Amino acid sequence: MKYLIRARGGKKAAQIWDGQDTACHMATTGGLNPLKYEVFDSTCGFPICQMCQNNSPKPEFGRKEIWAD
């Protein structure tokens, strides 16, 4: 899993990144500019965006469905 984390300033939260959009869809709806973020393989100790957790298909983020990687 990949994460977007803001490069400088602002509130820091790890956004779940699929390569084109965040799990919370903030990148495609204009609420987040991916150019101001860097991609990481871990959360780097930052909390994961709550909306990303709620929208993630991964069971470890609260969804009850079982999804294969």
ChimeraX attribute file (.defattr): number of C-alpha atoms within 10 A of each C-alpha:
attribute: neighborCount
match mode: 1-to-1
recipient: residues
	/A:1	12
	/A:2	16
	/A:3	23
	/A:4	26
	/A:5	24
	/A:6	20
	/A:7	12
	/A:8	10
	/A:9	7
	/A:10	7
	/A:11	7
	/A:12	15
	/A:13	18
	/A:14	25
	/A:15	31
	/A:16	27
	/A:17	22
	/A:18	12
	/A:19	11
	/A:20	10
	/A:21	17
	/A:22	24
	/A:23	20
	/A:24	20
	/A:25	18
	/A:26	16
	/A:27	17
	/A:28	13
	/A:29	10
	/A:30	9
	/A:31	10
	/A:32	16
	/A:33	12
	/A:34	19
	/A:35	10
	/A:36	12
	/A:37	16
	/A:38	13
	/A:39	18
	/A:40	16
	/A:41	10
	/A:42	14
	/A:43	18
	/A:44	11
	/A:45	8
	/A:46	12
	/A:47	11
	/A:48	18
	/A:49	16
	/A:50	14
	/A:51	15
	/A:52	19
	/A:53	19
	/A:54	14
	/A:55	16
	/A:56	17
	/A:57	17
	/A:58	17
	/A:59	13
	/A:60	10
	/A:61	14
	/A:62	12
	/A:63	14
	/A:64	10
	/A:65	9
	/A:66	10
	/A:67	9
	/A:68	7
	/A:69	5
